[in-house]
Amino acid sequence: MNARAHIHVSGWVQGVSYRGYARRSARGLGLTGWVRNLYDGRVEAVAEGPRPAVEAFIAWAREGPASARVEDVQVVWEDYRGEFSDFRITGLDF
């Protein structure tokens, strides 16, 4: 069963290659979607794919790369849409 999660990560998560590591993790899990920085210092991501893989990505997001300090991860489960062809880093949302 495929799933879609909309994720917001807060803490020390910008300027520490969080998005690059997130892309690597998501692609390694076979997920599609995107990740971006937000103006308020959080990182936002949407991940789609098999539910166990999305859950594994969320578990990774709670830890992040060694250089990050994740304080909180909020997840909203959404209906799977199948709208992405890969997992990308998008630009800053200012």
Backbone hydrogen bonds in HBPLUS format (Angstrom, degrees):
<---DONOR---> <-ACCEPTOR-->    atom                        ^
c    i                          cat <-CA-CA->   ^        H-A-AA   ^      H-
h    n   atom  resd res      DA  || num        DHA   H-A  angle D-A-AA Bond
n    s   type  num  typ     dist DA aas  dist angle  dist       angle   num
A0051-ARG N   A0001-MET O   2.98 MM  50  6.20 166.9  2.00 165.6 161.3     1
A0003-ALA N   A0049-GLY O   2.73 MM  46  5.62 158.8  1.77 156.4 158.8     2
A0049-GLY N   A0003-ALA O   3.08 MM  46  5.62 152.2  2.16 154.1 159.8     3
A0078-GLU N   A0004-ARG O   2.93 MM  74  5.32 170.9  1.94 145.2 148.2     4
A0005-ALA N   A0047-ALA O   2.94 MM  42  5.41 157.5  1.99 151.8 159.1     5
A0047-ALA N   A0005-ALA O   2.98 MM  42  5.41 158.3  2.03 151.8 158.7     6
A0006-HIS N   A0076-VAL O   2.88 MM  70  5.15 166.1  1.90 147.9 152.7     7
A0076-VAL N   A0006-HIS O   2.90 MM  70  5.15 157.1  1.95 147.7 155.3     8
A0007-ILE N   A0045-ALA O   2.72 MM  38  5.05 174.8  1.73 159.6 161.5     9
A0045-ALA N   A0007-ILE O   2.86 MM  38  5.05 154.3  1.93 144.5 148.5    10
A0008-HIS N   A0074-GLN O   2.92 MM  66  5.20 155.3  1.98 148.9 155.9    11
A0074-GLN N   A0008-HIS O   2.87 MM  66  5.20 163.9  1.90 152.7 157.4    12
A0009-VAL N   A0043-VAL O   2.76 MM  34  5.10 165.8  1.78 157.7 162.2    13
A0043-VAL N   A0009-VAL O   2.92 MM  34  5.10 156.3  1.98 144.3 152.2    14
A0010-SER N   A0072-ASP O   2.88 MM  62  5.24 167.5  1.90 153.9 157.2    15
A0071-GLU N   A0010-SER O   2.79 MM  61  5.63 166.6  1.81 140.9 144.3    16
A0072-ASP N   A0010-SER O   3.32 MM  62  5.24 160.3  2.37 128.1 127.5    17
A0012-TRP N   A0069-ARG O   2.85 MM  57  4.84 151.3  1.94 138.5 140.3    18
A0069-ARG N   A0012-TRP O   3.09 MM  57  4.84 157.3  2.15 123.8 130.8    19
A0021-TYR N   A0017-SER O   3.05 MM   4  6.30 166.4  2.07 158.7 162.0    20
A0022-ALA N   A0018-TYR O   2.81 MM   4  5.98 150.2  1.90 149.0 158.7    21
A0023-ARG N   A0019-ARG O   2.89 MM   4  6.12 159.1  1.93 149.2 153.9    22
A0024-ARG N   A0020-GLY O   3.05 MM   4  6.30 162.6  2.08 146.1 150.7    23
A0025-SER N   A0021-TYR O   2.88 MM   4  6.06 160.2  1.92 148.3 153.8    24
A0026-ALA N   A0022-ALA O   2.82 MM   4  6.01 170.7  1.83 157.0 159.6    25
A0027-ARG N   A0023-ARG O   2.87 MM   4  5.99 169.8  1.88 155.4 158.6    26
A0028-GLY N   A0024-ARG O   2.96 MM   4  6.02 154.2  2.03 142.2 149.9    27
A0029-LEU N   A0025-SER O   3.06 MM   4  6.31 133.4  2.29 141.4 153.6    28
A0029-LEU N   A0026-ALA O   3.08 MM   3  5.11 131.8  2.33  96.0 109.2    29
A0031-LEU N   A0026-ALA O   2.90 MM   5  5.12 168.8  1.91 150.3 146.5    30
A0030-GLY N   A0027-ARG O   2.99 MM   3  4.92 157.1  2.04 102.0 109.1    31
A0032-THR N   A0048-GLU O   2.97 MM  16  5.23 160.0  2.01 145.6 152.3    32
A0048-GLU N   A0032-THR O   2.77 MM  16  5.23 155.6  1.83 157.2 160.4    33
A0033-GLY N   A0086-ASP O   2.90 MM  53  6.25 166.4  1.92 133.1 129.8    34
A0088-ARG N   A0033-GLY O   3.02 MM  55  6.40 156.6  2.07 134.9 136.1    35
A0034-TRP N   A0046-VAL O   3.00 MM  12  5.50 149.1  2.10 144.8 154.4    36
A0046-VAL N   A0034-TRP O   2.97 MM  12  5.50 155.9  2.03 149.0 154.4    37
A0035-VAL N   A0088-ARG O   2.92 MM  53  6.44 133.1  2.14 152.5 165.3    38
A0090-THR N   A0035-VAL O   2.89 MM  55  6.07 166.6  1.90 157.4 161.2    39
A0036-ARG N   A0044-GLU O   2.85 MM   8  5.43 154.5  1.91 159.5 166.0    40
A0044-GLU N   A0036-ARG O   2.85 MM   8  5.43 165.6  1.87 163.6 168.0    41
A0093-ASP N   A0037-ASN O   3.29 MM  56  6.49 156.0  2.35 144.6 151.1    42
A0038-LEU N   A0042-ARG O   2.87 MM   4  5.35 150.3  1.96 163.3 155.4    43
A0041-GLY N   A0038-LEU O   3.10 MM   3  5.70 161.6  2.14 125.2 125.3    44
A0053-ALA N   A0050-PRO O   2.89 MM   3  5.39 123.1  2.22 114.4 129.1    45
A0054-VAL N   A0050-PRO O   3.01 MM   4  6.34 156.3  2.06 154.5 162.1    46
A0055-GLU N   A0051-ARG O   2.87 MM   4  6.09 162.1  1.91 158.2 162.9    47
A0056-ALA N   A0052-PRO O   2.97 MM   4  6.19 147.0  2.08 137.8 146.8    48
A0057-PHE N   A0053-ALA O   2.94 MM   4  6.23 148.8  2.04 144.7 153.0    49
A0058-ILE N   A0054-VAL O   2.97 MM   4  6.29 154.7  2.03 149.4 156.1    50
A0059-ALA N   A0055-GLU O   2.99 MM   4  6.26 154.8  2.05 144.7 151.5    51
A0060-TRP N   A0056-ALA O   2.94 MM   4  6.25 153.3  2.01 144.0 151.3    52
A0061-ALA N   A0057-PHE O   2.82 MM   4  6.12 158.1  1.86 149.9 156.2    53
A0062-ARG N   A0058-ILE O   3.07 MM   4  6.37 140.5  2.23 146.0 155.3    54
A0063-GLU N   A0060-TRP O   2.88 MM   3  5.35 148.7  1.98 113.4 123.2    55
A0064-GLY N   A0060-TRP O   2.70 MM   4  5.81 170.2  1.71 168.6 168.8    56
A0068-ALA N   A0065-PRO O   3.02 MM   3  5.51 161.6  2.05 117.2 123.1    57
